[in-house]
Amino acid sequence: MRTIHTDDIIKNVKEMCIEANLHLSKDMADAIKNAEESENGELGKQILGQLIENMEIAGKEEIPICQDTGMAVFFIRLGQDLHIEGRNLTDAVNEGVRQGYEEGYLRKSVVGDPLLRENTKDNTPAVIHYDIVPGDKLEILIAPKGFGSENMSRVFMLKPADGAQGVKEAVLQAVMDAGPNACPPVVVGVGIGGDFEKAAIMAKKALTRNVNKGSDLPHIREMEKELLARINDSGIGPGGLGGKTTAIAVNIETYATHIAGLPVAVNMCCHVNRHVTRVL
Amino acid sequence: MERKISAPIKKEELITLHAGDYVYISGTIYSARDAAHKRMYETMLEGKEIPFSLEDNIIYYLGPTPAKEGQVIGSAGPTTSSRMDKYTPFLLENGLNGMIGKGKRNQEVIDAIVKNKAVYFAAVGGAGALLSKCIKKSEIIAYEDLGTEAIRKMEVENFPVIVVIDSCGNNLYETAVTSYRNNLEEQ
């Protein structure tokens, strides 16, 4: 049986926290650059120009792209034939976050109790989603999530009779309500099906998919394209100040659901759509 | 229209700013976000002094990342303004002249902006590395226990913002999208 030590996991998580907050993935960065070239809104184009300059400064001078360095969200795929040595995996991930947010000069944005609201001062605990999968590898995906856009996210428990039409209206409503607050251009993560929480987790996971890669399902890929076009017809634009680039992508994930339900979750993400994956 | 202004700013000057103006701010501004607003608001309701005079001043809704050695401040972009809506009319009644943030404000805030002749600016959300370059000095003056949410007194130079709601209540978030769409239809 293959064995890895939690010291390795801590070191990798630490580095990933820092990397994710300084560099966008190539697909996101390229999408913003392409949007700047094609934008025809006057303020919109100016704002996209600032975002490109911002990314360059962030990378070169190692200043976080955005001051909201997020709550650390993880999707971890643990191979069932892998043995982990040292401490428990959840503690190791949190230790990596603690070290990464401290050494990377990242903002500590987490309060320990949602009502008492005292800052934990090390950005822990992280939000961790585990999957047990075949094999002997450990795949760690970190997606630090800013809350300007997170606050504009929604879950709709639709009826089966609402169908595809109802799903589209729900997504459009969430994006229009978010307007400038979610820091457009946005990436829209959508989860359709499952149950209440499965839909929301899928919506979050959808944000981490390459923005150029549509769904593998033909009818869902069509829906993604149609929604993207309709969102960009709204004219909300970069910063909410008018333009054709309101969204970079609409990424939809689906799952089986109950005969009585059609859950739809919409997880909004700003243009600082950060995610880094490593396989150990 | 492009404008250069200095902060603090008098009402006589800020009423000449119009929604849609691209403004570069130089001078002194203060950072305060959620927790600092709550504490200032409660302190004022108790009739006590808050850490700085609101008179003619501009508040920046900001919680920066920590500064590294040699840096003035870390990443320093705006946070969503609507969370401060509960407190803003009261602060405007008490002398505050301007706010820098991002995103929509509620009707009570818009009414208070008009009534008190104030101005709401947006900075570009998610451009924290770029905006940090315009902050030349930063000093925590109060509420240090709030960490990133402490109140900072900052010297800024040509800090770029856009007038979103002017002293007459014109709201760029509404007019910009409409005029963009109308322009497209005319083409």
Interface residues (C-beta under 8 A of the other chain):
Chain A: N40 G41 L43 G44 Q46 I47 Q50 L51 E53 N54 M55 I57 A58 E61 E62 I63 P64 I65 C66 Q67 D68 T69 Y105 L106 R107 K108 S109 R117 N119 K121 G146 G148 N151 G179 P180 N181 C183 S234 G235 I236 G237 G239 G240 L241 G242 G243 C270 H271 V272
Chain B: G20 Y22 A35 L62 G63 P64 T65 P66 A67 K68 Q71 G74 S75 A76 G77 T79 T80 S82 K102 G103 K104 A122 V124 G125 G126 A127 G128 A129 L130 L131 S132 K133 L146 G147 T148 P160 I162 L172 Y173 A176 V177 T178 S179 Y180 R181 L184
